[in-house]
């Protein structure tokens, strides 16, 4: 199965999204070279899936799956929301309601 590999980056100092144009990995430990040396950031990967409205779902998104509100994260070998694999969800009923950076109050609720 082929899927598009895409990333987004949250810039903590300016509290905005940035684009990822290059990720460099160096040495045998796989240490990641920083994209922005002068500010903290978090990189999030595209899951390869879209919600019921066709919006791309990324790691860290908060979704509502017709029953519960969950945060999208990478599990042992698959994308998870809560304790469920995305394979167990009916994507027709999944919608993004925010993300862990811009909507922290939704994450806590």
C-alpha positions in Angstrom: 0.0 0.0 0.0 1.4 3.4 -1.0 0.4 6.5 0.9 1.5 10.1 0.7 4.0 11.1 3.4 3.3 14.6 4.6 4.2 16.5 7.7 3.2 19.8 9.4 5.1 21.6 12.1 3.8 23.6 15.1 6.1 26.6 16.0 5.8 26.9 19.7 7.1 30.5 20.0 4.9 32.0 17.4 2.0 29.6 18.0 1.4 29.0 14.3 1.7 26.2 11.7 4.7 26.1 9.4 5.5 24.0 6.4 8.0 21.2 6.3 10.2 21.2 3.3 13.0 18.9 4.4 13.8 16.6 7.3 17.4 15.5 7.6 18.3 12.5 9.6 22.0 12.0 10.4 24.2 9.4 12.2 23.4 5.8 13.1 21.1 6.8 16.0 18.7 8.5 13.7 19.0 11.9 15.5 16.9 14.5 13.7 18.5 17.7 12.6 16.4 20.6 13.7 14.4 22.5 11.1 14.4 25.8 13.1 17.6 26.0 15.3 16.3 29.1 17.1 12.8 28.0 18.3 11.1 24.9 19.6 8.7 23.1 17.4 6.8 19.8 17.0 6.5 17.8 13.8 3.3 15.9 13.1 2.7 13.3 10.4 -0.3 12.9 8.1 -2.1 9.7 8.8 -3.0 9.1 5.1 -6.7 9.4 6.0 -9.3 12.1 5.7 -12.3 12.9 7.9 -15.9 12.8 6.7 -15.5 16.3 5.1 -12.3 15.4 3.3 -9.9 17.2 5.7 -6.6 15.5 6.1 -6.1 13.9 9.6 -2.7 14.5 11.3 -1.1 13.2 14.4 -2.3 15.4 17.3 -5.7 16.2 15.8 -8.7 15.9 18.0 -11.4 14.0 16.3 -15.0 13.1 17.2 -15.9 9.6 16.0 -19.7 9.8 16.5 -19.3 8.5 20.1 -16.2 9.9 21.7 -13.6 12.7 21.4 -10.1 11.3 20.9 -6.6 12.5 20.1 -4.9 10.9 17.1 -1.6 9.4 17.9 0.9 6.7 16.6 0.6 3.4 18.4 2.8 0.3 18.2 2.2 -0.3 14.5 -0.7 1.9 13.5 -2.6 5.2 14.0 -4.8 5.2 17.0 -7.5 7.4 18.5 -7.9 6.6 22.1 -7.3 2.8 22.3 -8.9 2.1 18.9 -7.1 1.6 15.6 -8.3 3.7 12.7 -9.0 0.4 11.0 -11.9 0.0 13.5 -13.5 3.3 12.7 -16.2 4.2 10.2 -14.5 7.2 8.6 -17.9 8.5 7.4 -18.6 9.6 11.0 -15.2 10.9 11.9 -14.6 14.7 12.0 -11.7 16.8 13.1 -12.8 19.2 15.9 -9.3 20.7 16.6 -5.8 19.8 17.5 -3.7 19.6 20.7 -2.0 23.0 20.2 -4.8 25.3 19.2 -7.6 23.6 21.1 -6.1 22.5 24.4 -9.4 23.1 26.2 -11.0 20.4 24.0 -8.2 18.0 24.9 -8.9 18.5 28.6 -12.7 18.2 28.4 
